[in-house]
Amino acid sequence: MRIVVALGGNALGKNLPEQYIAVKETAKAIADLIECGHEVIITHGNGPQVGMIDSAMALLAKEDNLQSKTPLSMCVAMSQAYIGYDMQNALRRELKERDIPRPVSTVLTQVRVDKDDEAFKNPTKPIGKFMSKADAQLAREKYGHTIVEDSGRGYRRVVASPMPQEIIELSVVRSLVKAGDVVVCCGGGGIPVIAQNEHLRGVSAVIDKDYVSSLLAKELDADLFIILTAVEKVALNFKKENETYLDEMSVEQAKEYLRQGHFKKGSMYEKVDASVQFAQSKQGRIAIITELKKAKDAILGLTGTKIVK
């Protein structure tokens, strides 16, 4: 079976020391699937990592520590490289210990978005450090950043999160998969680019990794798309008295739950919506949402929430 696995933030940790530990456990869960004979392609988020890079670059600017001189698209590329480096080495070691001779590759992946996407007019994706009210006002006035108050914890910059339209290095990924590699790609949603005069130009955005993973799974004609997150199953009325965990949803049921507002945007909403996009694209395609350590059990039908056409 060909499986695209989208790793959530809990699979990577929040800083470099945490990441080094986390990817070892993540590698075990991925190796379980490969050991069962599945063809696995891996994607991942980069929320804490890209914010850390952007903040570090702002510090290097030595002006007011609020504006990085490094484009956000470059920060995404940096995060792809060092997360992929840790991930492929941890997975290569785990596979070698199991005597599974499979190469592991990371592909720096650009993803084209529409320059007219409405997301550019309404930035929603928080990145970087928390700011004081005074710094937030300065960032707005001096650099034109969109700043929001974040749950009483301070102020943060938000950037656009446009929908992915095209995975530029898709043919490279296809070739590596065909050659037998385990591929890590589309990290952090991909390096966001727009088409300009037959060339590609990076833009200030962070693409949602679940949506680009769904697109990748469709383009690679995967059998299964699995999103690994912090919960074992999707729930209605999450953390309320009438909380109900779901074993399976049809595409139409999932769409209705999305319309009813059961899933919070910036959290479970995108995961369910991306799963629907994959499952409805072709008869027989299945999406599963579950937690990292339950990946193998979920594929065996023992846990997780399945979304089917």
LOKE-883296 format. One line per field, with one value per residue (C-alpha): residue in three letters; chain; y, x, z. Coordinates in nm, 3 decimals, decimal comma, padded with zeros to 5 digits, m for minus. Example, Ala and Ser with C-alpha at 12.3 -4.5 7.8 and 13.67 -1.06 7.14 Angstrom:
<rs>
code = c(ALA/SER) .
unit = c(A/A) .
north = c(m00,450/m00,106) .
east = c(01,230/01,367) .
up = c(00,780/00,714) .
</rs>
This chain:
<rs>
code = c(MET/ARG/ILE/VAL/VAL/ALA/LEU/GLY/GLY/ASN/ALA/LEU/GLY/LYS/ASN/LEU/PRO/GLU/GLN/TYR/ILE/ALA/VAL/LYS/GLU/THR/ALA/LYS/ALA/ILE/ALA/ASP/LEU/ILE/GLU/CYS/GLY/HIS/GLU/VAL/ILE/ILE/THR/HIS/GLY/ASN/GLY/PRO/GLN/VAL/GLY/MET/ILE/ASP/SER/ALA/MET/ALA/LEU/LEU/ALA/LYS/GLU/ASP/ASN/LEU/GLN/SER/LYS/THR/PRO/LEU/SER/MET/CYS/VAL/ALA/MET/SER/GLN/ALA/TYR/ILE/GLY/TYR/ASP/MET/GLN/ASN/ALA/LEU/ARG/ARG/GLU/LEU/LYS/GLU/ARG/ASP/ILE/PRO/ARG/PRO/VAL/SER/THR/VAL/LEU/THR/GLN/VAL/ARG/VAL/ASP/LYS/ASP/ASP/GLU/ALA/PHE/LYS/ASN/PRO/THR/LYS/PRO/ILE/GLY/LYS/PHE/MET/SER/LYS/ALA/ASP/ALA/GLN/LEU/ALA/ARG/GLU/LYS/TYR/GLY/HIS/THR/ILE/VAL/GLU/ASP/SER/GLY/ARG/GLY/TYR/ARG/ARG/VAL/VAL/ALA/SER/PRO/MET/PRO/GLN/GLU/ILE/ILE/GLU/LEU/SER/VAL/VAL/ARG/SER/LEU/VAL/LYS/ALA/GLY/ASP/VAL/VAL/VAL/CYS/CYS/GLY/GLY/GLY/GLY/ILE/PRO/VAL/ILE/ALA/GLN/ASN/GLU/HIS/LEU/ARG/GLY/VAL/SER/ALA/VAL/ILE/ASP/LYS/ASP/TYR/VAL/SER/SER/LEU/LEU/ALA/LYS/GLU/LEU/ASP/ALA/ASP/LEU/PHE/ILE/ILE/LEU/THR/ALA/VAL/GLU/LYS/VAL/ALA/LEU/ASN/PHE/LYS/LYS/GLU/ASN/GLU/THR/TYR/LEU/ASP/GLU/MET/SER/VAL/GLU/GLN/ALA/LYS/GLU/TYR/LEU/ARG/GLN/GLY/HIS/PHE/LYS/LYS/GLY/SER/MET/TYR/GLU/LYS/VAL/ASP/ALA/SER/VAL/GLN/PHE/ALA/GLN/SER/LYS/GLN/GLY/ARG/ILE/ALA/ILE/ILE/THR/GLU/LEU/LYS/LYS/ALA/LYS/ASP/ALA/ILE/LEU/GLY/LEU/THR/GLY/THR/LYS/ILE/VAL/LYS) .
unit = c(A/A/A/A/A/A/A/A/A/A/A/A/A/A/A/A/A/A/A/A/A/A/A/A/A/A/A/A/A/A/A/A/A/A/A/A/A/A/A/A/A/A/A/A/A/A/A/A/A/A/A/A/A/A/A/A/A/A/A/A/A/A/A/A/A/A/A/A/A/A/A/A/A/A/A/A/A/A/A/A/A/A/A/A/A/A/A/A/A/A/A/A/A/A/A/A/A/A/A/A/A/A/A/A/A/A/A/A/A/A/A/A/A/A/A/A/A/A/A/A/A/A/A/A/A/A/A/A/A/A/A/A/A/A/A/A/A/A/A/A/A/A/A/A/A/A/A/A/A/A/A/A/A/A/A/A/A/A/A/A/A/A/A/A/A/A/A/A/A/A/A/A/A/A/A/A/A/A/A/A/A/A/A/A/A/A/A/A/A/A/A/A/A/A/A/A/A/A/A/A/A/A/A/A/A/A/A/A/A/A/A/A/A/A/A/A/A/A/A/A/A/A/A/A/A/A/A/A/A/A/A/A/A/A/A/A/A/A/A/A/A/A/A/A/A/A/A/A/A/A/A/A/A/A/A/A/A/A/A/A/A/A/A/A/A/A/A/A/A/A/A/A/A/A/A/A/A/A/A/A/A/A/A/A/A/A/A/A/A/A/A/A/A/A/A/A/A/A/A/A/A/A/A/A/A/A/A/A/A) .
north = c(00,000/00,352/00,579/00,953/01,028/01,387/01,442/01,696/01,914/01,652/01,437/01,702/01,880/02,256/02,316/02,142/01,926/01,818/01,748/01,522/01,309/01,326/01,212/00,890/00,793/00,916/00,699/00,390/00,458/00,515/00,209/m00,003/00,083/00,018/m00,313/m00,418/m00,370/m00,032/00,242/00,553/00,921/01,160/01,523/01,738/02,070/02,339/02,586/02,630/02,582/02,846/03,094/03,025/03,080/03,401/03,535/03,444/03,628/03,930/03,929/03,926/04,239/04,423/04,701/04,639/04,256/04,277/04,249/03,974/04,061/03,697/03,628/03,397/03,159/03,120/03,047/02,771/02,628/02,627/02,449/02,185/02,115/02,071/01,885/01,655/01,603/01,487/01,284/01,095/01,010/00,887/00,679/00,541/00,428/00,267/00,082/m00,036/m00,175/m00,371/m00,492/m00,312/m00,187/00,120/00,457/00,772/01,106/01,460/01,678/02,056/02,120/02,435/02,467/02,713/02,920/03,166/03,525/03,630/03,387/03,561/03,442/03,721/03,974/03,797/03,656/03,401/03,187/03,290/03,275/03,385/03,511/03,679/04,058/04,330/04,572/04,841/04,612/04,495/04,854/04,924/04,612/04,727/05,084/05,034/04,706/04,666/04,335/04,199/04,146/03,972/03,925/03,557/03,416/03,656/03,546/03,850/03,964/03,769/03,828/03,640/03,564/03,433/03,063/03,021/02,695/02,485/02,466/02,274/02,078/02,189/01,897/01,633/01,450/01,423/01,277/01,031/00,917/00,860/00,667/00,452/00,387/00,255/00,554/00,660/01,028/01,325/01,619/01,919/02,011/02,291/02,292/02,353/02,662/02,907/03,046/03,222/03,210/03,536/03,579/03,204/03,198/03,126/03,384/03,318/03,486/03,565/03,283/02,949/02,680/02,442/02,107/01,900/02,057/02,013/01,657/01,582/01,725/01,517/01,201/01,261/01,338/01,026/00,815/00,701/00,441/00,594/00,941/00,941/01,251/01,184/01,433/01,461/01,273/00,912/00,995/01,294/01,407/01,599/01,851/01,821/01,851/01,904/01,686/01,539/01,466/01,185/01,011/00,902/00,572/00,658/00,939/00,936/01,230/01,375/01,335/01,504/01,794/01,839/01,839/02,101/02,315/02,283/02,417/02,108/02,149/02,449/02,631/02,626/02,284/01,992/02,175/02,166/01,801/01,689/01,912/01,787/01,428/01,490/01,634/01,317/01,064/01,215/01,240/00,872/00,568/00,348/00,621/00,635/00,902/00,837/01,079/00,939/00,986/00,901/00,589/00,443/00,466/00,092/00,002/00,262/00,111/m00,229/m00,075/m00,098/00,275/00,624/00,805/00,688/00,915/00,732/00,816) .
east = c(00,000/00,122/00,080/00,137/00,202/00,160/00,345/00,217/00,424/00,429/00,644/00,918/00,933/00,951/01,328/01,646/01,710/01,344/01,348/01,652/01,467/01,126/01,239/01,379/01,031/00,878/01,121/01,001/00,637/00,729/00,956/00,666/00,473/00,771/00,839/00,483/00,571/00,408/00,549/00,574/00,609/00,650/00,546/00,571/00,481/00,730/00,534/00,776/01,081/01,004/00,911/01,238/01,437/01,249/01,306/01,676/01,716/01,542/01,795/02,078/01,933/02,030/01,779/01,473/01,456/01,114/01,196/01,404/01,591/01,559/01,242/00,994/01,014/01,388/01,306/01,068/01,345/01,588/01,335/01,276/01,647/01,732/01,411/01,464/01,826/01,726/01,430/01,613/01,908/01,684/01,478/01,785/01,926/01,597/01,564/01,925/01,868/01,572/01,782/01,560/01,780/01,579/01,736/01,580/01,582/01,471/01,347/01,346/01,000/00,847/00,470/00,300/00,015/m00,219/m00,097/m00,466/m00,556/m00,787/m00,557/m00,312/m00,581/m00,660/m00,345/m00,424/m00,113/00,077/00,457/00,748/00,780/00,524/00,552/00,458/00,183/00,443/00,646/00,330/00,235/00,587/00,579/00,247/00,353/00,714/00,699/00,333/00,299/m00,043/m00,045/m00,306/m00,353/m00,301/m00,523/m00,399/m00,037/00,078/00,087/00,208/00,259/00,026/00,097/m00,106/m00,185/m00,287/m00,410/m00,150/m00,198/00,103/00,394/00,690/00,924/00,650/00,830/01,143/00,941/00,774/01,111/01,255/00,948/00,967/01,336/01,243/01,336/01,146/01,090/01,056/00,906/00,668/00,803/00,616/00,360/00,631/00,832/00,559/00,614/00,409/00,453/00,588/00,690/00,747/00,966/00,900/00,924/00,903/00,625/00,567/00,333/00,311/00,107/m00,093/00,087/m00,233/m00,367/m00,041/m00,012/m00,361/m00,264/00,056/m00,137/m00,376/m00,095/00,100/m00,216/m00,172/m00,407/m00,404/m00,349/m00,279/m00,250/m00,060/m00,147/m00,183/m00,514/m00,611/m00,946/m01,144/m01,412/m01,736/m01,785/m01,414/m01,340/m01,708/m01,938/m02,100/m01,768/m01,805/m01,512/m01,560/m01,438/m01,545/m01,700/m01,830/m01,722/m02,074/m02,087/m01,749/m01,860/m02,171/m01,967/m01,738/m02,041/m02,179/m01,855/m01,755/m01,386/m01,173/m00,993/m00,616/m00,648/m00,876/m01,073/m00,789/m00,711/m01,068/m01,109/m00,782/m00,888/m01,219/m01,041/m00,835/m01,109/m01,361/m01,112/m01,136/m01,334/m01,139/m00,913/m00,908/m00,789/m00,715/m00,652/m00,482/m00,185/00,173/00,219/m00,109/m00,023/00,023/m00,290/m00,491/m00,395/m00,502/m00,842/m00,797/m00,814/m00,813/m01,087/m01,136/m01,280/m01,420/m01,617) .
up = c(00,000/m00,080/00,223/00,265/00,633/00,758/01,086/01,336/01,567/01,844/01,615/01,604/01,940/01,990/01,972/01,854/02,166/02,175/01,801/01,828/02,084/01,914/01,570/01,720/01,839/01,515/01,317/01,505/01,411/01,044/01,037/01,166/00,847/00,620/00,794/00,706/00,339/00,281/00,055/00,275/00,186/00,478/00,519/00,830/00,986/01,089/01,305/01,597/01,375/01,111/01,383/01,563/01,242/01,159/01,512/01,499/01,169/01,319/01,605/01,354/01,192/01,516/01,468/01,684/01,661/01,496/01,126/00,967/00,649/00,544/00,340/00,508/00,211/00,287/00,652/00,540/00,318/00,612/00,831/00,561/00,538/00,905/00,995/00,695/00,795/01,146/01,018/00,745/00,969/01,253/01,009/00,829/01,165/01,271/00,939/00,955/01,306/01,167/00,873/00,620/00,332/00,226/00,134/00,281/00,097/00,173/m00,111/m00,070/m00,207/m00,351/m00,363/m00,593/m00,456/m00,629/m00,595/m00,580/m00,300/m00,052/00,230/00,140/00,232/00,559/00,726/00,998/01,058/01,375/01,357/01,571/01,924/02,147/02,164/02,405/02,307/02,231/02,005/01,834/01,754/01,623/01,403/01,256/01,190/01,083/00,891/00,801/00,984/01,070/01,448/01,662/02,035/02,114/02,392/02,657/02,611/02,417/02,056/01,754/01,386/01,151/00,785/00,494/00,465/00,098/m00,052/m00,238/m00,615/m00,746/m00,599/m00,812/m00,738/m00,773/m01,057/m00,841/m00,554/m00,794/m00,929/m00,583/m00,468/m00,783/m00,707/m00,363/m00,147/00,162/00,083/00,318/00,129/00,139/00,483/00,657/00,376/00,118/00,027/m00,084/m00,434/m00,700/m01,077/m01,216/m01,580/m01,619/m01,309/m00,943/m00,666/m00,294/m00,097/00,269/00,368/00,546/00,368/00,583/00,582/00,592/00,273/00,081/00,213/00,083/m00,257/m00,257/m00,170/m00,462/m00,708/m00,607/m00,630/m00,270/m00,125/00,221/00,367/00,740/00,960/01,283/01,555/01,934/01,969/01,899/01,740/01,617/01,861/01,838/02,122/02,208/02,582/02,666/02,876/02,565/02,392/02,136/01,967/01,607/01,458/01,103/00,901/00,548/00,334/00,358/00,737/00,772/00,551/00,765/01,086/00,930/00,836/01,189/01,336/01,534/01,451/01,544/01,264/01,308/01,469/01,374/01,101/00,846/00,925/00,863/00,556/00,403/00,473/00,297/m00,007/m00,040/00,037/m00,205/m00,493/m00,592/m00,485/m00,245/m00,106/00,273/00,514/00,882/01,169/01,479/01,711/01,624/01,836/01,707/01,335/01,278/01,477/01,284/00,949/01,084/01,168/01,543/01,624/01,475/01,282/00,925/00,653/00,348/00,035) .
</rs>
